[in-house]
Amino acid sequence: MACFCANPMLATAALLLMSLCACGGGGSEAAAAPAPNPVPASAPQLGTLRSDLASPWGLALLPDGQMLVTQRGGSLLRLSADAQRKTEIVGLPKVDAAGQGGLLDIAIDPDFASAPWVYFSYSEPGSGAEAGRSGTALARARLVGESLQELQVIFRQSPKVSGGGHYGSRLAFARDKTLFITLGERQLGSPAQDLAQTLGKVVRVQRDGSLPADNPQLGATARPGIWSLGHRNPQGAALHPDTGELWVSEHGPQGGDEINIARAGANYGWPNKSYGCNYGDPVGDACRIGGGVHAPSYVEPLSIWVPTSIAPAGLAFYTGSMFPEWRGQLFSGALAGQALWRLRLNGNSVVEREAMFGQLGERFRDVRQAPDGAMLLLTDSGKLLRLAR
């Protein structure tokens, strides 16, 4: 069983135990766990549906079981429900595919059957005075056959900056059909604390890009749409199936990857606090940024990975029937960690973590649940995998 930090609100005690149990390593659990569900006899099997994708990034399921897959270079694919047929969707805007940028996440409208809008995030190149810069943008368009029509850019990260890192960019629809988008701080750090910018934030917008009336009121100088702040590079987002709250996973620097619940107006501390260390510093307790402990000024993460980062990407709660023993658990892909992480929960506490399929050497980019309860996984190597029994 993998070792973990289950409740960083007890961080002082946790740090005393680090020499015995480092997050992500082997050891005993740090919190009492509920009794697991019985495990069926047949083991999960991981199969390959396709292996010819080009840097896939995001996956969305259409009501008929077909899939939309973004490829970071700037193309959008429609796959048949069995993934055997592949067609390209036309009508995308120009993307800046340098560094970590490109065509990123995708989501379909909650009322897709009657309003076939598709929403996608991407790194948008600047023009004019912003030439040579880029920023995360959110667009929507109607999916008509194999083309996107009536395309509208409904949100732009501000300001656009140079560099090709930390776009964030996961999308998640709330129960009220508003849309969350996670935004990285573009490797600049301090803008994550600046409410006059949307770098290092989670924003919440209506489906047409207008602002919900119940967004947090963060002051006259705050940029419109900000939901939460102090994020580094959140590349996983999923709605809790029971509470409806938004959970996000975030990249730390050297160590300090986090799982958080992104709540209205909350501040998650970056770059002032992290359980990780600045690049180049010897990794250990003494180098933790700002001392590591977030409270009381900032929100403590629910779970962290130290001393080694896994670079979490993609996030999904499992609610299906194919794996009843996993129902209610959280799954995260990992890039540097090259694994699929399973997190068992007790309420909002992470009480067990397991790294799965690390022997494959794959960078797991996105995680989704299929209608039949199987799990669909995208890897940076170009694979669409199906986990089933």
Secondary structure as GFF3:
##gff-version 3
##sequence-region A 1 389
A	DSSP	three_ten_helix	8	10	.	.	.	ID=ss1
A	DSSP	alpha_helix	11	16	.	.	.	ID=ss2
A	DSSP	beta_strand	45	50	.	.	.	ID=ss3
A	DSSP	beta_strand	56	61	.	.	.	ID=ss4
A	DSSP	beta_strand	67	71	.	.	.	ID=ss5
A	DSSP	beta_strand	75	79	.	.	.	ID=ss6
A	DSSP	beta_strand	86	89	.	.	.	ID=ss7
A	DSSP	beta_strand	103	108	.	.	.	ID=ss8
A	DSSP	beta_strand	117	125	.	.	.	ID=ss9
A	DSSP	three_ten_helix	128	130	.	.	.	ID=ss10
A	DSSP	beta_strand	134	144	.	.	.	ID=ss11
A	DSSP	beta_strand	147	156	.	.	.	ID=ss12
A	DSSP	beta_strand	168	173	.	.	.	ID=ss13
A	DSSP	beta_strand	179	183	.	.	.	ID=ss14
A	DSSP	three_ten_helix	190	193	.	.	.	ID=ss15
A	DSSP	beta_strand	201	205	.	.	.	ID=ss16
A	DSSP	beta_strand	226	229	.	.	.	ID=ss17
A	DSSP	beta_strand	234	239	.	.	.	ID=ss18
A	DSSP	beta_strand	246	250	.	.	.	ID=ss19
A	DSSP	beta_strand	257	262	.	.	.	ID=ss20
A	DSSP	three_ten_helix	285	287	.	.	.	ID=ss21
A	DSSP	three_ten_helix	289	291	.	.	.	ID=ss22
A	DSSP	beta_strand	303	305	.	.	.	ID=ss23
A	DSSP	beta_strand	312	317	.	.	.	ID=ss24
A	DSSP	three_ten_helix	324	326	.	.	.	ID=ss25
A	DSSP	beta_strand	330	334	.	.	.	ID=ss26
A	DSSP	beta_strand	339	346	.	.	.	ID=ss27
A	DSSP	beta_strand	349	356	.	.	.	ID=ss28
A	DSSP	three_ten_helix	358	360	.	.	.	ID=ss29
A	DSSP	beta_strand	364	369	.	.	.	ID=ss30
A	DSSP	beta_strand	375	379	.	.	.	ID=ss31
A	DSSP	beta_strand	384	388	.	.	.	ID=ss32
###
